[in-house]
Amino acid sequence: MSKFQEVKAFILHDLEFFHNVDYEDVTGSMPVMVFYNKANEAVERVDLQTATRLEINDLLVKKGFYKKSSHDEEVPEEYKEGPYVEKDEL
């Protein structure tokens, strides 16, 4: 993962603020974001090899995931469960 510094920065600094977003380290694989439906079926894969930290943040917000502004912030009720609705604009 060391050659993907932007992805690593996202994982270390931003991931924990997103509700319902998890990280799984798959040694030797390229960084990919996988979106799942309620039945835990993969419905979309996004290659993150060239993504910046900001682009990853923007992608999750666009996909409708909630990003807390602090660790102790409560997640609004409408974000606690999916399905998430992709937004046309940020």
Contacts in CASP RR format, 6 or more apart in sequence:
PFRMAT RR
TARGET T0000
AUTHOR 0000-0000-0000
METHOD contacts of the structure
MODEL  1
MSKFQEVKAFILHDLEFFHNVDYEDVTGSMPVMVFYNKANEAVERVDLQT
ATRLEINDLLVKKGFYKKSSHDEEVPEEYKEGPYVEKDEL
1 7 0 8 1.000
1 8 0 8 1.000
1 11 0 8 1.000
1 25 0 8 1.000
1 31 0 8 1.000
2 8 0 8 1.000
4 31 0 8 1.000
4 48 0 8 1.000
4 49 0 8 1.000
6 51 0 8 1.000
6 52 0 8 1.000
6 53 0 8 1.000
6 55 0 8 1.000
6 56 0 8 1.000
7 31 0 8 1.000
7 48 0 8 1.000
7 51 0 8 1.000
7 53 0 8 1.000
7 56 0 8 1.000
9 53 0 8 1.000
10 53 0 8 1.000
10 56 0 8 1.000
10 57 0 8 1.000
11 23 0 8 1.000
13 53 0 8 1.000
14 53 0 8 1.000
14 56 0 8 1.000
14 57 0 8 1.000
14 67 0 8 1.000
15 21 0 8 1.000
15 23 0 8 1.000
16 71 0 8 1.000
17 67 0 8 1.000
17 68 0 8 1.000
17 69 0 8 1.000
17 71 0 8 1.000
18 60 0 8 1.000
18 65 0 8 1.000
18 66 0 8 1.000
18 67 0 8 1.000
18 68 0 8 1.000
19 65 0 8 1.000
19 66 0 8 1.000
19 67 0 8 1.000
19 68 0 8 1.000
19 75 0 8 1.000
19 79 0 8 1.000
19 80 0 8 1.000
20 65 0 8 1.000
20 66 0 8 1.000
20 79 0 8 1.000
20 82 0 8 1.000
21 60 0 8 1.000
21 65 0 8 1.000
30 47 0 8 1.000
30 48 0 8 1.000
30 49 0 8 1.000
31 47 0 8 1.000
31 48 0 8 1.000
31 49 0 8 1.000
31 51 0 8 1.000
32 45 0 8 1.000
32 46 0 8 1.000
32 47 0 8 1.000
32 48 0 8 1.000
33 45 0 8 1.000
33 46 0 8 1.000
33 48 0 8 1.000
33 56 0 8 1.000
33 59 0 8 1.000
34 42 0 8 1.000
34 44 0 8 1.000
34 45 0 8 1.000
34 46 0 8 1.000
35 42 0 8 1.000
35 43 0 8 1.000
35 44 0 8 1.000
35 45 0 8 1.000
35 46 0 8 1.000
35 63 0 8 1.000
36 42 0 8 1.000
36 43 0 8 1.000
37 43 0 8 1.000
37 83 0 8 1.000
38 82 0 8 1.000
38 83 0 8 1.000
46 59 0 8 1.000
48 56 0 8 1.000
51 59 0 8 1.000
57 67 0 8 1.000
58 90 0 8 1.000
60 67 0 8 1.000
61 67 0 8 1.000
61 87 0 8 1.000
61 90 0 8 1.000
62 86 0 8 1.000
62 87 0 8 1.000
62 90 0 8 1.000
63 84 0 8 1.000
63 86 0 8 1.000
63 87 0 8 1.000
64 79 0 8 1.000
64 84 0 8 1.000
64 85 0 8 1.000
64 86 0 8 1.000
64 87 0 8 1.000
65 79 0 8 1.000
65 84 0 8 1.000
66 75 0 8 1.000
66 76 0 8 1.000
66 79 0 8 1.000
68 75 0 8 1.000
END
